[in-house]
Amino acid sequence: MEVVNSGQRARHFYIEIGDTIRLKNPAKVYLVGFKPGNNTAKKLVSPITEGILSSADETGVILAAGTQLIVRDVSKGAWAGNPNAAIWARVVLEQNSSKPG
């Protein structure tokens, strides 16, 4: 993804709240604890707090390359013994962007 519009001067993460981002590749949408039947009870929970997402957290929604999103929340996390870190962002579809498939 790439940042296409930002009002932030100082950056703490790669993306910041309020940024408009554009996907360069299709992206799956994940929700913590998502189950068939659209369980969205944890839709505002960062996966950073849960640790690892699995296929059980996949919603079946895929956002197309070129989709523009507005960042509403950002968090960063890392786990002991794992050299990788993750940045999670809660996003909303930008008004002029296409609907997800």
N, C-alpha and C positions, 0 to 999 in steps of 0.2 A: 504494500500500500504506500501511498505517498500523501503528504500533507499538501492540500491545494489552497487552503486559506487559514490563516491564523492571526489572532490578535495578540498573541503572547510574545513578549520580548525576551523573558527569561524562560528557559526550558529545563524542567526537572526530569522529564521523561521524553521519549521519542515523540510522543503525541501528548497534547494537553487538552483539558476541558475547553470546549468551544471551538476546537479545530474542525475544519471540514477536511475529510480524507477521501481519497479515491482508491478503490481496489484495483490492483494491477492484474490480479488473477482471481478466478472464482474462489469463494470462501464459504465453508460450512458455518452454520449458526449453531452454537452450543448454549444450553442452559443447564445449570447445576440441578441435578435431580430430575431432569426431564424424563418423562415416561410416556409411552403411547397413551393417547387420550388427552394430550396437551396439558400435562401437569406443569404449570408455570408458577407454583408457590414460591420457588426460590429464584425467580427471574432477576432479582436485583442483587443476588449473592455473587460475589466475585469468586471465580474458580480458584483464585490464589488461596483462599481460606480452606478449600477442600483438598488441595494437593493435585491430584491427577484427574483429568477428564477421561471418560471412556465413551465407547460407542453408545452407551445408555443415555448419555447427555446430548446426543445429536438430535436436533429437532426435525431434520429432513429438509430444512430450508437451505438453499444454496444461493448466495448473492453473486450476481454476474460480475465479471471484470468490468470496470468502468463505473460501478455503482458508487455514488457519493453518499457519505454518511457524516453526521455531526456527532462529535465525541461529547458524552454527557458525564462520564466518570472514568477514572483511570486508577489502576493500582498495579503494583509490581511485587513480585515474590520470587523467592528461591528456596530450595529445600536442602537440608543437610545431606552431604554426600553426593549431591547432583550438581555438576558443573554448569548446568543450564539455568537460566532465569526466564521468567515470563512476564509480559505486560498484558494486562487485561483491560479492555475498554468496553464500557456500555455505550452503545451507539443508537442513533435513530436515523431513519432514512431521510436524506435531504429532500426537501419539498419537490425539487425539479428532477430527482433521480427516478430511474425506472423501478417498478415493483419487483420484489424478489421472486424467484421461481420455486 
